[in-house]
Amino acid sequence: MSTLVLGACGGAGATTTTLGLANTAAARGGAVVALDATPAGGDVAERGADAVLSVSGLEQLVASAAAGPVADDVFDGYCSRTSAGTRILNRIGNQTASEREFHTVTGSLRARGVSAVHDLGHRLRAAYLGPLLATPSPIVLVVPCRADAFNRLRSALQSIGDTLGAPGLARTVVTVSNQDATGWQVDVGLLREYLGGQVWGIETIPYDEHLGMGIVIDHSRLAPDTRAAYERVSAAASAVAEGRPERV
């Protein structure tokens, strides 16, 4: 399964959510890659590679694939790793993302039979994402639990609707990430009322001190409530992929 994680704005928590979902799948024994699908390179490896941080990445994989199929051990060498077992394919950032790259990467992942969680950053409307948007993948739209971010959520939903139409919105799981240690600053219930019938569902991720420290994320150090929240978001994404009825 391929899952697309999109931030409603900068700093929404798309990268931490990508890692949370990938590590959740890996902890269950799944073969999963967290993939940097930002246009110029993000920090998914720096944030999540608590076991191995590779000096290579997506660009090197694409270059190798131009000469023929990439062996499994070579592929693994391009990946960073988390202690939970997730492989991370990071963009080094020496060139801007292209559609050709993602055709190659998507084919390489499919050939290995691994699932992927794609960190899109906060931009959906980009030509290079064509190979990722060509299939009806679940979309996890992450929004911080702040009034200003809730206001900006409208434009993020519009970008999904403009790019993928009503079917794209129907497979979107809005995920509210609380980044404030003092509690929930915005009523998520109001958001449920506003988005009723527009998206597949709404999930929440509580504040977690470990995530708030800005250090490399160790999945085992997340609070039990946080890990449970990622399980719920992961289950929602699976329900979307299986075509089960929406749950707002």
HELIX and SHEET records of a PDB file:
HELIX    1   1 ALA A   14  ALA A   27  1                                  14    
HELIX    2   2 VAL A   44  GLY A   48  1                                   5    
HELIX    3   3 LEU A   58  ALA A   65  1                                   8    
HELIX    4   4 ASP A   72  TYR A   78  1                                   7    
HELIX    5   5 GLU A   99  ARG A  112  1                                  14    
HELIX    6   6 ALA A  127  LEU A  129  5                                   3    
HELIX    7   7 GLY A  130  LEU A  133  1                                   4    
HELIX    8   8 ALA A  147  ALA A  170  1                                  24    
HELIX    9   9 VAL A  188  LEU A  195  1                                   8    
HELIX   10  10 GLU A  209  GLY A  212  1                                   4    
HELIX   11  11 HIS A  219  ARG A  221  5                                   3    
HELIX   12  12 PRO A  224  ALA A  241  1                                  18    
SHEET    1   A 8 SER A  80  ARG A  81  0                                        
SHEET    2   A 8 ARG A  87  LEU A  89 -1                                        
SHEET    3   A 8 VAL A  32  ASP A  36  1                                        
SHEET    4   A 8 SER A 115  ASP A 119  1                                        
SHEET    5   A 8 SER A   2  GLY A   7  1                                        
SHEET    6   A 8 ILE A 139  PRO A 144  1                                        
SHEET    7   A 8 THR A 172  SER A 177  1                                        
SHEET    8   A 8 GLY A 201  ILE A 205  1                                        
END                                                                             
